[in-house]
Amino acid sequence: MTLRAQWLGRQLRELRESAGLLLKDAGEHLGKDGTTVSRYEAGLIPARPDDVRALLDLYGVADKAQRDALLALAKDVWQLGWWDNYTGNLAQNIVDYAWLESRARRIRSFEVSVVFGLLQTPAYMSAVIRGADPTATISTSGARFRLKRQEILATPDPPQIEAIIDESVLYRAPGGPAVLEEQLRHLIKLAAYPNIELRVLPFSATTFASPEGSFLIFEMPEPYPEIGYADTPAGSIYIEANGVQQLMLKYDRIRRDCLDSAESIELIRATADKLARS
């Protein structure tokens, strides 16, 4: 059950209910039973584009933009990407994460303990992974999956990335000082990319920015909603609707307390130079 199948299903359910029709009515129109339509709406099985088109006709959806958006979503549900090769090894919500990155127009991240994953060097990433799981190596499927995701930065139309890191990240050294220095100098190089903006939330910030920890916001093109992402002790979660709006407000508050881009890079460079001298 993918995020995109859930989004499509939810919209189909809302359209059916607005039309005042029952599951059995929709099923009869498709030549299927109501249970199949129910599974479409729950995202348990993805609806095929032809079925979506027939349901839009039944529900009286005449607006071309709305129809085109839902049919595009229906096609995307069935479109396979490189991330689908990992569905047997990784949890579906992690695979969905890569799909979101591939579609997002803009990604905003706030990190309190490590560098944002898309911006990590292999050595830093390996140290972070080993810290979470001492048996893991950079050759494991999870690590290879992370490295593969970074290829999005080299695509012709990469997402806009705005990455805020807490100042403590500049001093926490998974893998040791040399690994951290390499990582910091890598951040300085990435900051020169036109689609990447880095900011540091300094120790001098007057507000306790995010007691709940790190989070991301994916700004998506139509017909997808904006979506938030956060890791919790109970696992990763995706956040939609009003929850995303709250994350955006929080992100804006954090950003106001950050150093500007030039000041942030200056601090990152000074920290890297200090590591080189030690």
C-alpha positions as a Markdown table, in Angstrom:
| # | Residue | x | y | z |
|---|---|---|---|---|
| 1 | Met | 0.0 | 0.0 | 0.0 |
| 2 | Thr | 1.8 | 3.1 | -1.2 |
| 3 | Leu | 1.2 | 6.7 | -0.3 |
| 4 | Arg | 0.1 | 7.6 | -3.8 |
| 5 | Ala | -2.4 | 4.7 | -3.9 |
| 6 | Gln | -3.8 | 6.0 | -0.6 |
| 7 | Trp | -4.1 | 9.6 | -2.0 |
| 8 | Leu | -5.9 | 8.3 | -5.1 |
| 9 | Gly | -8.2 | 6.2 | -3.0 |
| 10 | Arg | -9.1 | 8.9 | -0.6 |
| 11 | Gln | -10.1 | 11.3 | -3.4 |
| 12 | Leu | -12.2 | 8.6 | -5.1 |
| 13 | Arg | -14.0 | 8.0 | -1.9 |
| 14 | Glu | -14.7 | 11.7 | -1.4 |
| 15 | Leu | -16.0 | 12.0 | -5.0 |
| 16 | Arg | -18.3 | 8.9 | -4.5 |
| 17 | Glu | -19.7 | 10.2 | -1.3 |
| 18 | Ser | -20.3 | 13.7 | -2.8 |
| 19 | Ala | -22.2 | 12.0 | -5.6 |
| 20 | Gly | -24.4 | 10.2 | -3.0 |
| 21 | Leu | -23.5 | 6.7 | -4.4 |
| 22 | Leu | -22.8 | 3.5 | -2.5 |
| 23 | Leu | -19.8 | 1.1 | -3.0 |
| 24 | Lys | -22.1 | -1.3 | -4.7 |
| 25 | Asp | -23.2 | 1.4 | -7.2 |
| 26 | Ala | -19.6 | 2.1 | -8.1 |
| 27 | Gly | -18.8 | -1.6 | -8.3 |
| 28 | Glu | -21.8 | -2.3 | -10.7 |
| 29 | His | -20.6 | 0.5 | -12.9 |
| 30 | Leu | -17.2 | -1.1 | -13.2 |
| 31 | Gly | -18.5 | -4.6 | -13.5 |
| 32 | Lys | -16.9 | -5.4 | -10.2 |
| 33 | Asp | -18.2 | -5.9 | -6.6 |
| 34 | Gly | -18.3 | -3.2 | -4.0 |
| 35 | Thr | -15.4 | -4.8 | -2.1 |
| 36 | Thr | -13.0 | -4.1 | -4.9 |
| 37 | Val | -14.0 | -0.4 | -5.0 |
| 38 | Ser | -13.6 | -0.4 | -1.2 |
| 39 | Arg | -10.1 | -1.7 | -1.6 |
| 40 | Tyr | -9.4 | 1.0 | -4.2 |
| 41 | Glu | -10.5 | 3.7 | -1.8 |
| 42 | Ala | -8.4 | 2.3 | 1.1 |
| 43 | Gly | -5.4 | 2.2 | -1.2 |
| 44 | Leu | -5.0 | -1.5 | -0.6 |
| 45 | Ile | -4.9 | -2.1 | -4.3 |
| 46 | Pro | -4.3 | 0.7 | -6.8 |
| 47 | Ala | -7.1 | 1.6 | -9.2 |
| 48 | Arg | -6.2 | 1.3 | -12.8 |
| 49 | Pro | -6.5 | 4.4 | -15.0 |
| 50 | Asp | -9.4 | 3.0 | -17.0 |
| 51 | Asp | -11.4 | 2.3 | -13.8 |
| 52 | Val | -10.6 | 5.8 | -12.5 |
| 53 | Arg | -11.8 | 7.3 | -15.8 |
| 54 | Ala | -15.1 | 5.3 | -15.5 |
| 55 | Leu | -15.6 | 6.3 | -11.9 |
| 56 | Leu | -15.0 | 10.0 | -12.7 |
| 57 | Asp | -17.7 | 9.7 | -15.4 |
| 58 | Leu | -20.1 | 8.0 | -12.9 |
| 59 | Tyr | -19.4 | 10.7 | -10.3 |
| 60 | Gly | -20.1 | 13.5 | -12.7 |
| 61 | Val | -16.6 | 15.0 | -12.6 |
| 62 | Ala | -16.5 | 17.2 | -15.6 |
| 63 | Asp | -13.7 | 19.7 | -14.7 |
| 64 | Lys | -10.9 | 18.9 | -17.1 |
| 65 | Ala | -8.1 | 20.0 | -14.7 |
| 66 | Gln | -9.5 | 17.8 | -11.9 |
| 67 | Arg | -9.9 | 14.8 | -14.2 |
| 68 | Asp | -6.4 | 15.3 | -15.7 |
| 69 | Ala | -4.8 | 15.5 | -12.2 |
| 70 | Leu | -6.5 | 12.3 | -11.0 |
| 71 | Leu | -5.8 | 10.4 | -14.1 |
| 72 | Ala | -2.1 | 11.5 | -13.9 |
| 73 | Leu | -2.1 | 10.2 | -10.3 |
| 74 | Ala | -3.7 | 6.9 | -11.4 |
| 75 | Lys | -0.9 | 6.4 | -13.9 |
| 76 | Asp | 1.8 | 7.4 | -11.4 |
| 77 | Val | 0.4 | 4.8 | -9.0 |
| 78 | Trp | 1.3 | 2.1 | -11.5 |
| 79 | Gln | 4.6 | 3.6 | -12.7 |
| 80 | Leu | 7.6 | 1.8 | -11.3 |
| 81 | Gly | 10.8 | 3.5 | -10.2 |
| 82 | Trp | 14.2 | 2.4 | -9.0 |
| 83 | Trp | 13.0 | 2.5 | -5.4 |
| 84 | Asp | 10.5 | -0.4 | -6.1 |
| 85 | Asn | 13.5 | -2.7 | -6.4 |
| 86 | Tyr | 13.9 | -2.3 | -2.6 |
| 87 | Thr | 10.3 | -3.1 | -1.6 |
| 88 | Gly | 11.3 | -6.6 | -0.6 |
| 89 | Asn | 14.1 | -5.4 | 1.7 |
| 90 | Leu | 12.8 | -2.2 | 3.2 |
| 91 | Ala | 9.6 | -1.0 | 4.8 |
| 92 | Gln | 7.1 | 0.5 | 2.4 |
| 93 | Asn | 7.2 | 3.9 | 4.2 |
| 94 | Ile | 10.9 | 4.1 | 3.5 |
| 95 | Val | 10.4 | 3.3 | -0.2 |
| 96 | Asp | 7.7 | 6.0 | -0.3 |
| 97 | Tyr | 10.2 | 8.4 | 1.1 |
| 98 | Ala | 12.4 | 8.0 | -2.0 |
| 99 | Trp | 9.3 | 8.4 | -4.2 |
| 100 | Leu | 8.5 | 11.7 | -2.5 |
| 101 | Glu | 12.0 | 13.0 | -3.0 |
| 102 | Ser | 11.7 | 12.1 | -6.7 |
| 103 | Arg | 8.5 | 14.1 | -7.1 |
| 104 | Ala | 9.0 | 17.0 | -4.7 |
| 105 | Arg | 9.5 | 20.5 | -6.0 |
| 106 | Arg | 11.0 | 21.6 | -2.7 |
| 107 | Ile | 12.2 | 19.8 | 0.4 |
| 108 | Arg | 12.7 | 21.7 | 3.7 |
| 109 | Ser | 14.5 | 19.9 | 6.5 |
| 110 | Phe | 15.4 | 20.6 | 10.1 |
| 111 | Glu | 17.9 | 18.3 | 11.7 |
| 112 | Val | 18.9 | 18.3 | 15.3 |
| 113 | Ser | 21.5 | 15.4 | 15.4 |
| 114 | Val | 22.9 | 14.6 | 12.0 |
| 115 | Val | 23.3 | 16.2 | 8.5 |
| 116 | Phe | 20.3 | 15.8 | 6.2 |
| 117 | Gly | 20.6 | 12.4 | 4.4 |
| 118 | Leu | 20.7 | 13.8 | 0.9 |
| 119 | Leu | 23.7 | 15.9 | 1.9 |
| 120 | Gln | 25.8 | 13.2 | 3.7 |
| 121 | Thr | 29.1 | 11.9 | 2.5 |
| 122 | Pro | 29.5 | 8.1 | 2.2 |
| 123 | Ala | 31.9 | 8.0 | 5.2 |
| 124 | Tyr | 29.6 | 10.1 | 7.4 |
| 125 | Met | 26.6 | 8.1 | 6.3 |
| 126 | Ser | 28.3 | 4.9 | 7.1 |
| 127 | Ala | 29.2 | 6.1 | 10.5 |
| 128 | Val | 25.6 | 7.2 | 11.2 |
| 129 | Ile | 24.2 | 3.9 | 10.0 |
| 130 | Arg | 26.7 | 2.0 | 12.2 |
| 131 | Gly | 25.7 | 4.1 | 15.1 |
| 132 | Ala | 22.1 | 3.1 | 14.7 |
| 133 | Asp | 22.9 | -0.5 | 13.8 |
| 134 | Pro | 26.5 | -1.8 | 14.6 |
| 135 | Thr | 26.1 | -4.7 | 12.2 |
| 136 | Ala | 25.2 | -2.5 | 9.2 |
| 137 | Thr | 27.7 | -1.5 | 6.5 |
| 138 | Ile | 27.6 | 0.8 | 3.5 |
| 139 | Ser | 27.0 | -2.2 | 1.3 |
| 140 | Thr | 23.7 | -3.2 | 3.0 |
| 141 | Ser | 20.5 | -2.6 | 1.1 |
| 142 | Gly | 19.5 | 0.3 | 3.4 |
| 143 | Ala | 22.8 | 2.1 | 2.9 |
| 144 | Arg | 22.8 | 1.5 | -0.8 |
| 145 | Phe | 19.3 | 2.8 | -0.9 |
| 146 | Arg | 20.4 | 6.0 | 0.8 |
| 147 | Leu | 23.3 | 6.5 | -1.6 |
| 148 | Lys | 21.0 | 5.9 | -4.6 |
| 149 | Arg | 18.7 | 8.6 | -3.4 |
| 150 | Gln | 21.4 | 11.2 | -3.5 |
| 151 | Glu | 21.6 | 10.8 | -7.3 |
| 152 | Ile | 18.6 | 13.1 | -7.4 |
| 153 | Leu | 21.0 | 16.0 | -6.8 |
| 154 | Ala | 22.5 | 15.4 | -10.2 |
| 155 | Thr | 19.3 | 15.3 | -12.2 |
| 156 | Pro | 18.5 | 18.0 | -14.8 |
| 157 | Asp | 15.6 | 19.3 | -12.6 |
| 158 | Pro | 16.5 | 18.6 | -8.9 |
| 159 | Pro | 14.3 | 19.7 | -6.1 |
| 160 | Gln | 14.9 | 23.0 | -4.2 |
| 161 | Ile | 16.4 | 22.0 | -0.9 |
| 162 | Glu | 16.5 | 24.2 | 2.2 |
| 163 | Ala | 18.4 | 22.4 | 5.0 |
| 164 | Ile | 18.5 | 23.8 | 8.5 |
| 165 | Ile | 20.9 | 22.1 | 11.0 |
| 166 | Asp | 21.2 | 22.7 | 14.7 |
| 167 | Glu | 24.7 | 24.0 | 15.5 |
| 168 | Ser | 25.4 | 20.9 | 17.6 |
| 169 | Val | 25.5 | 18.9 | 14.4 |
| 170 | Leu | 28.7 | 20.8 | 13.5 |
| 171 | Tyr | 30.5 | 19.3 | 16.5 |
| 172 | Arg | 29.0 | 15.8 | 16.7 |
| 173 | Ala | 31.5 | 13.5 | 15.0 |
| 174 | Pro | 30.2 | 10.1 | 13.9 |
| 175 | Gly | 33.2 | 8.3 | 12.6 |
| 176 | Gly | 35.7 | 10.7 | 14.1 |
| 177 | Pro | 37.0 | 14.3 | 13.4 |
| 178 | Ala | 38.3 | 13.5 | 9.9 |
| 179 | Val | 34.9 | 12.2 | 8.8 |
| 180 | Leu | 33.2 | 15.2 | 10.2 |
| 181 | Glu | 35.7 | 17.6 | 8.6 |
| 182 | Glu | 35.1 | 16.0 | 5.2 |
| 183 | Gln | 31.3 | 16.2 | 5.8 |
| 184 | Leu | 31.5 | 19.9 | 6.6 |
| 185 | Arg | 33.6 | 20.7 | 3.6 |
| 186 | His | 31.1 | 18.8 | 1.5 |
| 187 | Leu | 28.3 | 21.0 | 2.8 |
| 188 | Ile | 30.3 | 24.1 | 1.8 |
| 189 | Lys | 30.5 | 22.7 | -1.8 |
| 190 | Leu | 26.8 | 21.8 | -1.9 |
| 191 | Ala | 25.9 | 25.3 | -0.7 |
| 192 | Ala | 27.2 | 26.6 | -4.0 |
| 193 | Tyr | 24.5 | 24.7 | -5.9 |
| 194 | Pro | 21.7 | 27.0 | -7.0 |
| 195 | Asn | 19.0 | 24.7 | -5.6 |
| 196 | Ile | 20.6 | 24.2 | -2.2 |
| 197 | Glu | 20.4 | 26.6 | 0.8 |
| 198 | Leu | 22.0 | 25.8 | 4.1 |
| 199 | Arg | 21.3 | 27.5 | 7.4 |
| 200 | Val | 22.5 | 26.9 | 10.9 |
| 201 | Leu | 20.4 | 27.3 | 14.0 |
| 202 | Pro | 22.9 | 28.7 | 16.5 |
| 203 | Phe | 23.2 | 28.0 | 20.2 |
| 204 | Ser | 22.3 | 31.6 | 20.7 |
| 205 | Ala | 18.8 | 31.1 | 19.4 |
| 206 | Thr | 16.3 | 32.3 | 21.9 |
| 207 | Thr | 13.6 | 29.7 | 21.4 |
| 208 | Phe | 13.5 | 26.0 | 21.9 |
| 209 | Ala | 13.0 | 25.2 | 18.3 |
| 210 | Ser | 11.6 | 21.7 | 18.1 |
| 211 | Pro | 11.3 | 19.7 | 21.3 |
| 212 | Glu | 9.9 | 16.9 | 19.1 |
| 213 | Gly | 13.1 | 16.6 | 17.1 |
| 214 | Ser | 13.9 | 16.6 | 13.3 |
| 215 | Phe | 11.3 | 16.8 | 10.5 |
| 216 | Leu | 11.0 | 17.4 | 6.8 |
| 217 | Ile | 8.4 | 19.0 | 4.6 |
| 218 | Phe | 7.9 | 17.9 | 1.0 |
| 219 | Glu | 6.2 | 20.5 | -1.3 |
| 220 | Met | 4.7 | 18.5 | -4.1 |
| 221 | Pro | 3.2 | 19.4 | -7.5 |
| 222 | Glu | -0.4 | 18.9 | -8.3 |
| 223 | Pro | -2.3 | 16.6 | -7.7 |
| 224 | Tyr | -0.3 | 15.6 | -4.6 |
| 225 | Pro | -0.7 | 17.2 | -1.2 |
| 226 | Glu | 2.1 | 18.7 | 0.8 |
| 227 | Ile | 3.4 | 16.2 | 3.2 |
| 228 | Gly | 5.5 | 16.2 | 6.3 |
| 229 | Tyr | 7.8 | 13.5 | 7.6 |
| 230 | Ala | 9.2 | 12.8 | 11.1 |
| 231 | Asp | 11.1 | 9.9 | 12.8 |
| 232 | Thr | 9.8 | 8.9 | 16.1 |
| 233 | Pro | 10.8 | 6.2 | 18.6 |
| 234 | Ala | 7.9 | 4.2 | 17.3 |
| 235 | Gly | 8.9 | 4.6 | 13.7 |
| 236 | Ser | 8.6 | 7.1 | 10.9 |
| 237 | Ile | 5.3 | 8.9 | 10.2 |
| 238 | Tyr | 3.9 | 11.0 | 7.4 |
| 239 | Ile | 1.9 | 14.1 | 8.2 |
| 240 | Glu | -0.8 | 15.7 | 6.0 |
| 241 | Ala | -3.4 | 18.4 | 6.0 |
| 242 | Asn | -3.5 | 20.6 | 9.2 |
| 243 | Gly | -0.5 | 18.8 | 10.6 |
| 244 | Val | 1.6 | 20.0 | 7.6 |
| 245 | Gln | 0.5 | 23.5 | 8.1 |
| 246 | Gln | 1.7 | 23.4 | 11.7 |
| 247 | Leu | 5.0 | 22.0 | 10.6 |
| 248 | Met | 5.4 | 24.9 | 8.1 |
| 249 | Leu | 4.7 | 27.5 | 10.8 |
| 250 | Lys | 7.2 | 25.8 | 13.0 |
| 251 | Tyr | 9.8 | 25.7 | 10.2 |
| 252 | Asp | 9.3 | 29.4 | 9.6 |
| 253 | Arg | 9.8 | 30.2 | 13.3 |
| 254 | Ile | 13.0 | 28.2 | 13.3 |
| 255 | Arg | 14.3 | 29.8 | 10.1 |
| 256 | Arg | 13.8 | 33.3 | 11.6 |
| 257 | Asp | 16.3 | 32.3 | 14.4 |
| 258 | Cys | 18.9 | 30.9 | 12.0 |
| 259 | Leu | 22.1 | 32.5 | 10.8 |
| 260 | Asp | 21.7 | 33.7 | 7.2 |
| 261 | Ser | 23.3 | 31.5 | 4.4 |
| 262 | Ala | 26.6 | 33.4 | 4.3 |
| 263 | Glu | 27.0 | 33.4 | 8.1 |
| 264 | Ser | 26.1 | 29.7 | 8.2 |
| 265 | Ile | 28.7 | 28.8 | 5.6 |
| 266 | Glu | 31.3 | 30.9 | 7.5 |
| 267 | Leu | 30.6 | 29.0 | 10.7 |
| 268 | Ile | 30.7 | 25.7 | 8.9 |
| 269 | Arg | 34.1 | 26.6 | 7.3 |
| 270 | Ala | 35.5 | 27.8 | 10.6 |
| 271 | Thr | 34.5 | 24.6 | 12.3 |
| 272 | Ala | 36.1 | 22.5 | 9.5 |
| 273 | Asp | 39.3 | 24.5 | 9.7 |
| 274 | Lys | 39.5 | 24.0 | 13.5 |
| 275 | Leu | 39.1 | 20.3 | 13.0 |
| 276 | Ala | 41.9 | 20.3 | 10.4 |
| 277 | Arg | 44.2 | 22.0 | 12.9 |
| 278 | Ser | 43.4 | 19.6 | 15.8 |
